[in-house]
Amino acid sequence: MNATRSTRLTTYAVVGAPALLALYGGIRLVPGSREPGLGWTLGHTAMFAALLLFAPLFLALRRLLAPRGTTAGRVAAGAASATAFAGLAASLAQIGIDLVVGLAAADKAEQSRLFDRVQDVPGVLPVVYQVGPLLFYVGLLALLTAASVGRARALRWWSPVLALVGTVASAADLALIPLAAVCFLVALSPLARPVPAGLHPVAA
């Protein structure tokens, strides 16, 4: 029963996380959505929910890797999972701060002052805004890559490639977040299929 619930949650997350990410990206394109107001709140709420849904996806990827490889391989998979979850925590903190600031600020100028005040706290800027969120993508790419190589691979080569394309696209221009969401949806879509115990090799 637990396995069934876990599979169902993973399936929901495969669709829900990219859909909410695309919603956030679409709202950002609406004039006025980058300052305090309904657009800011709805967009960042969607992004926060999207990030939460990546937690079961990371766990699903970790389960794919658990029975495979050597002790060193399992340690590496654990390290990739830990990296992904550390990045997820930093990303959630960032979006959470953005939400609170957006709700507290009366206008764009006050929003900017509040952000400056938060980011002036020692450690917040590197951990929450600069380095920390990058670990999310590093961990995700590492997990997808590990699950798509070797004789018992559970994913195809295009899963990490599409995730990388989505990551680069959103980093290059936040207006491309909807495109990145489509890339993540396709990359993660194999996780929506039940994987038999003992993992059978994927045909090349």
N, C-alpha and C positions, 0 to 999 in steps of 0.2 A: 504494500500500500504506500509506504514511504517512497519507494522507487517510482511508483505511478505518479504520485503527487509531484515528485522532483522532475520527472519527464514533462509533465503538463506545465509546470512553472517555467521550465527551460523553453518550451515551445512558445509560451506567451511572451517570454523575454526576447526571444529571437525576433519576433515581430514588433513587440512593444518598444524595445529600446531604440531601434532605428527610427520607428514612426515618431516617437516623442522627440528624438534628436532632430528629425526633419521639421517637426512643428516648431521647435525652438529656432531653427535656422530660417524658416519662413517668416516667423514673427519678427525676427531681427530686420527683415527687409521692409517692414512697414514703417513709414515715417512716424517719428515720435516714440518708437519702442525702445530707444536707447537712453531714455531718461525716465525719471520716476513716473509711474503711471500704470495703467492696466496692462499695456503691452509688455512693459518690463517685467511685471509680476507674473503674468501668464507664461511668458517665454522662459523665464528662469525656473518657474515651477515645473514646466515640461522638461527642462534640462535636468533638474534635480531628480525627477522621477525616472528619466532615461538612465541616468547614472546608477540609480538604485537597482534597476533591472539588469545591469551588467554583473552584479554580484552572483546571481545564479548561473550566468553564462560562464564566468570564471570558474565556478565550482564544477560545471559540466565539463569544461575543458580539462580541469585537473583530474576528474574521474576517468576521462579517456586515457590519460597518461599513467594513472596509478598502477595498472597491472603490467606495464611494459618496461622493458629494458633492464639495465644493470642498476645497482645501488646508486652509482654516480648519476645515472640518468634520472632516477627518481628524485635524488637530491636537487638536481638541476630543475626538474619540473616543479618541485616545491619552492625553489627560489624564484622561478618565474611567476608562480601564483602569488607569493608574498609581495613581489614587486608590483604586480597588477593591483592587488588589494591596497597596497600603500598609496599608489597613484590614485586609486578610486577614492580613498579617504581624503586625500588632498584636494581632489576635484570637487567632492561633495562639500568640503569646507569652503572652497572658493565660491561655489554657487550659493551656498548658504549665506555667506557674507554678502554677496551681491543682492540676494533677496532682502535681507534685513536692511541693508543700506537703502535699497530702492523704496522700501516701505517707510523708512524713517525720514528720508529726505523730502523736502517740500519742492525742490526744483533741482535743475542740473548743477547749479553752482554749489548748493549744499551737498549734493551727492558726491561731487568731486572732493569737497573738504572732508567728508566722512571717510571716503576711500583713502585719502592721504593719511588721516588719523589712524586708520586700521593698519595700513601698510607700513607706517612708521614704527609699529611695534616690532622689536627685534625678532627676526626669524620668520615673521609672517610672509614677507615678500618672497624669499627664496623657497620656503617650504610649501606655501599655499598657492603662489602665483607663478613661480618660475620653474623650479626643478620638480617639485612634487607631482604636479599633473602630468609631466612627461613620463613618469613611471607607469602611469595607466597604459599608455600606448606601447611602451617598451614591453611591459608584461604581457599585454594582449598579443602583440606580434610574436613574442617568444613562445607563448602557449599554442598559438595557431601553427607556427612553424614546426614545433615539436610534434604536434598531432598530425602533420601532413608529410612527414618523412619516415623512412624506414619501411621494412617489409609489412609491419602490422599497422601501417598508418590508417587513421580513421577519417581524415580529411584529404581533400585533393590539394594540389599545389596552388590552385588559384585562391584558396581562402586567405592565406597570409599575404598574397600579392594584392588582392583587392583591399584588404584591411590597410596595407601600406599606402595604396593609392588614395584611399579615403583620408588617412591621417595626413598625408602630404597636401592633399587638396584643401582640407580645413585649415591647416597651418599656413598655407600660402594666402588664403583669402577666406575670411569667415562667411562671405556671401556664398561660398561653395559648400557650406555645411549640409544642405539638402542632398547634394551629390555624394558627399561623404556618407550620409545616412544610407543611401542606396547601396553603396559599396559594402558597408558593414552588414546590411541585410543579406546580401548575396553571400558574403564571406561566412556569415554565421549560420546560414540556412541549413547546412547539414546537421547541426545540433538539434534541429527539430525532429529528426528521425530517431527512433529508438535504436540504441546500439547494443547488439547482443553481447552477453558476457563472453569474455575471452577474445573480443575484437578480431574480426576476420580481416585479412588484408584487403585494401581497396585496389581495384584494378587500375593500372596505369592509363 
